[in-house]
Amino acid sequence: MGRTRGRPRGVEALDDDLVGELPVRIGAPVDDAFAAGLPVRELRRTDRAEQLALVSGRAAWEHAGVPDVDPTRLAVAVGSANAGIASTIAQSRILDEEGVRHVSPHTVTMLMANGPAAWLSIVLGAKAGAHTPISACAAGVEAIAMGRDMIRAGRADVVVCGGVEAALLPFSLAAFGQSRALSTRNDEPGRASRPFDVDRDGFVMGEGAALLVLESEEHAAARGAVTYGEVSGTAVTSDAFDIVGGDPENQARTITLALRDAGLTPGDIGFVHAHATSTPRGDRNEAWALRSALTDPRPSRRRRGRRVTCSEPPARSEFWSRCSRCATGQSRRR
């Protein structure tokens, strides 16, 4: 798994110059040291989200052994909800305070939501597609589903996929804070995110990137790759319910569809990586959906067919669970 380098920091109190008078004063930032290895030219022309994706993507590619793949059979899919927002706000401020002549000529490519995927495709030479699902919290896992679909459809042999976010900004903190989605347990940063706990009061905003290398089983075997798991099933749906709140019935349906796609039953599942926003309503809805969809304890026979493998180790992230037995499904919702 490609993860951003730099000293692990976790959830911590944020600097006063970042939070000001905001009621939310905690977050999970990435140490700026992650970008130390990027060329100056890339640093000057990229948004922080693009930089995170480049570092993570290169790490994943190197860990996978730098696969020898036809560029026309290599694709990239990097999901994000707000890629480019930091540069958008920064350049808007420059325009207001210093005038048009001081706006960076690279602003357009820095604020594009598809910037992380586009930059990574250039670095890797991927010519089978550079895709960017923009679906809020589901963007990263939807990118993995997209990568699997491309391989199974025969459009690519290898897809570097996952998600990136870099929106730990006063604007974002204020916006989410006003919607009462963020935890204000400022005196206990390490215990603020407590999904499914009776005292939960919201999630903690962070930043980072997590990318992995997916490839067909045939391609992985031909190059002697070490594989760590199989993406056995996916499902992508939309609630058509509320712009913020999720529909638990449709969430349960999404889980069921992912299991069906994988040829599995609830009895085959040994671990669930929940969305777990730590919001009062969100956790309650998700718990209901999980109980509703995962009630049958009987295991089933594994399906037969073309498999898609992951040549990256399991890691704790939003996008990867115990991949040897996972069926990934998430409806689009915040």
URNOR-V310158 format. One record per helix or strand of 2 or more residues. SS is the DSSP state (a for helix, b for strand). FROM is the first residue (numbers start at 1). LEN is the number of residues. If there is no record, write none. Layout:
ss,from,len
SS,FROM,LEN
SS,FROM,LEN
This chain:
ss,from,len
b,2,2
b,12,2
a,16,4
b,26,3
a,32,6
a,40,6
a,48,16
a,71,3
b,74,6
a,85,14
a,100,3
a,107,5
a,115,10
b,130,2
a,136,17
b,158,8
a,170,9
a,189,3
b,208,9
a,217,6
b,229,2
b,234,5
a,248,15
a,266,3
a,280,14
b,308,3
a,323,3
b,328,5
